[in-house]
Amino acid sequence: MEAAPKGLATRRQLGERRLRPGGQDPVAVIECRGGKRKAWLYEIDKAKPIRPMTFAKETALDKAMAKRQTCPSCSRRYYHCLPLSTLGSCLECYDGTPAAPGSYTRPPGEHLAAAA
């Protein structure tokens, strides 16, 4: 990909600087791969700092990720997203492929003394 002109940056480059476009429209575009890919460019001077993560945002994000990381069959929450749209469960539940013990957390209630 070509280098952006001085004073301009893509969204990803702004994010690396802890900035966001802040409502400004893109001022230019870089095309690569024969026009199949585009990178919108924003003025760095007009960019604003990213908003801090609030507890409510963090809770909402964790809830959304939990849906993608939890197997509906065994209730294990993995540290990666599961192929739920294609397989419908984790690999262990789908075809018996054993999961590494460090790749998931225990199901809710399994570690509680009251559940025993």
Secondary structure, 3 states (H helix, E strand, C coil): CCCCCCCEECHHHHHHCCEECCCCCCCEEEEECCCCEEEEEEECCCCEECCCCCHHHHHHHHHHHHHHHECCCCCCEECCCCCCCCCCCCHHHHHCCCCCHHHEECCCCCCCHHHC
